[in-house]
Amino acid sequence: MKETFEKILLDLAQPHHLDLDGLRETIETLAAEAELDRDMLQLYELELQRELRAKVDLAGAVSGCAAPEIAFTLRGPVLITARREAARQFNRVFHMAPLCRKPRDS
């Protein structure tokens, strides 16, 4: 994609040799690629939101997401930070859980 932008800039720098049809096709291709990238990012973000909500439900609240009801609203860097904290909390809770269990009285 970077090479394509560089090509567009080079073409625009030489307006006397500008191929408008080629430029239009290149821009349309970039727009299609950007849309595919945006769709893929949305899918990843949705999956991260689901994972965060599940971990908060199982292991309790974390600093980035106090309530599981709002986990699906976090986006971007805040989502990533909350997910990392939830993973730490989840690992801490379920690592300690077997140590805290007591055998049932018979």
N, C-alpha and C positions, 0 to 999 in steps of 0.2 A: 504494500500500500504506500509506503514511504517513497518508493521509486516512482510510483504513479504521480504522486504530488510533485515530486521533483521534475518529472517530465512536463507536467502542466505548467509549472513555473517557468521552465525553460521555453516552452512554447509561447507563453504570454510575454516573455522578455523579448521575443522577436515578432512583433506584430505584423511586419511586412510579409512574413512567411507563415502566417497563422492558418491552420486548417480547422475551421469552425466545426465541421462535421466530426472530425476525429476528436476534437476537444469535447464536444457534446457526448460522444460515445464513452470517452474516458470518464467523464463526470458521472454519467449514468451508471457505469460499472462500479465506480467508487461508492455511489449512493446505495447500490444493491448490496455491495459487500458490507457497508456500514450497517445496513438494516439487518443483515444476517448476524453480524457481530452483536448488535443490540438485542436481537431475539435470543441469542445464545446466553448473553449475560443475564437476561431476565430469567431464563430457565435455571441458571446456576444460583441466582439470588433467591428464587423461589425455593429451591432445594435447601439452601442455607437457612432460610427462614423456618422451614419445616423442622430441620434438625435442631435449631435453637429452641423452638417451642417444645419439642419433645424432651430435650435435655433439661429445660427449665421445669417442665411438668414432672420429670422423674427425680431431679436432684435439688430442686429449689431455686429460688431467685438468685440472680447474679447482678453485679453493679450496673451493667449495661442494659439489663432488661429485668426490672423488678417483678413484673407480672407476665405470666405466659399469654395472657389475653392480648398483649400488645406486641408480642414477638413477631408477628407477621407484618408489622408496620415498619420495622427497622430496615434501613437500606444503606448501601455503600459501606464506608469504613466503620460506621457505628455497628452495623450488622456483623462485620468480621470480628471486631473487638469483642462484642457480646458473645459471639459464638465461641471464641477462644476461651473466654472466661467461663462460659457454661461447660465447655469440655473439661477444663481444669476442675470445676466444681463436681461434675459428674464423676470424673476419675477419682477424686478425693472421697466422695461419698461412697461409691461402690467398692473402692479399695478397702475402706475402713469397715464397711458393713459386715463382712464375715468375721472380723475381729471383735465386733460388738455383740454378736449373737450369743445367746446363752442356750444351752440345751434345755429342752422341755423337762419339767419335773414329771416323773412317771408315777 
